[in-house]
Amino acid sequence: MLKLDFHPAGRHFLQIPGPSPVPDRILRAMSYPTIDHRGPEFAALGLAVLDGIKKVFKTTQPVVIYPASGTGAWEAALTNTLSPGDAVLMYETGHFATLWKRMAESLGLKPEFLGLPGVEGWRRGVQADMIEARLRADADHEIKAVCVVHNETSTGVTSDIAAVRRAIDAAGHPALFMVDTISGLACADYRHDEWGVDVTVSGSQKGLMLPPGISFNAVSRKALEASRAAKLPRAFWNWVEIVEMNRQGYWPYTPNTNLLYGLSEALDMILGEGLDNVFARHQRLAAACRAAVQAWGLETQCVDPAAHSPVLTGVVMPAGVDADAVRKLIYEHFDLSLGTGLGKVKGRMFRIGHLGDCNDLTLMAALAGCEMGLRLAGVPLRASGVGAAMDYLAQHESAPRLKAVA
Ligand SMILES: *Cc1c(COP(=O)(O)O)cnc(C)c1O
């Protein structure tokens, strides 16, 4: 047995932007016995989660569930809809957008990467006018798909998906529209149908509060039709057979039964709280976190007030301070995990996750750990971020979380 007792007394603070902490309720649900995936009980579970997850994507169209990490669902989105050599318009919001583009290259597609230059380009969301201009110039409709990341987990910047849809429509372009909301789903408002998205990609270990291991494609009718003509090779990822068998609550292969128990529980929690309440809770905690960063006299990676992520906050270190050295100090002293800087922002910033199973005191503990660590690292702080965050939370009271027992 792997030695897992390396944590000292007290709990570990997993404040990376995914995997996020898994609530005990979900862990317990996942410990139910694994059942026959061809039996009648399984169909009830399958149908329940396939129905519930549609509400989270805000779609009435099929949602495909894969026993894979988010990366698998990225590949499924591309291979089901496109053919070798197809031109794809992608937008560089950050590291995850870059990884999706690299995947498109490996699959034999021809991605074109739009974006603002340098690290500054990683501080704002998708510029929909750039997409519109590029699509207008594509008179022959060579571009087969537009792919963007909704919540860029490497930076803490969100993009306006409805604005990208309007840009595609304004250009009168028939390209498919694909969105990665792997870290945005169940944290930030998302509307697959209303925003006319053809394929939405998501994963389990972020806002859905599950362990890593399942991922999703929400699929429009137009995308399903495109899959008939698409020539990229696919077998495991092929939607058609999965969607067909899902009608009865089954899968063509052995699904991840225990993660589906967990998903069923997560859906009860999220839909029970109400999606709008879930989104408001995330917004409030994110704003409190930004109040802390501002009080410290530090910058957030996101510089557009309309684009701040409700999922995570990217904290930029002053020049000459290595963000990873600060992170390491915080981890070693306070048993608190923060997200590292990825790609172009490595060493420049760290990321505080405030998603999923997170409440006022979870955030306050994480911010206290950051503040103590920043002091330990000798980073000059203007004022107490912890105090500023407490003030913000007090001034923006949430409804009482617990009902008093009479
Ligand atoms: C986490 C994440 C991914 C990668 O998902 P994996 O489950 O690690 O394969 C892709 N895109 C975004 C935006 C993410 O947050």
The ligand as an ORCA input file, in Angstrom:
! r2SCAN-3c Opt
* xyz 0 1
  C      -8.278     20.681    -16.454
  C      -8.446     21.254    -17.793
  C      -8.150     20.536    -18.963
  C      -7.521     19.179    -18.950
  O      -8.339     18.214    -18.388
  P      -7.709     16.854    -17.842
  O      -8.849     16.273    -17.061
  O      -6.515     17.213    -17.022
  O      -7.360     16.019    -19.015
  C      -8.395     21.139    -20.174
  N      -8.904     22.392    -20.250
  C      -9.186     23.108    -19.152
  C      -9.722     24.492    -19.307
  C      -8.957     22.575    -17.893
  O      -9.236     23.291    -16.803
*
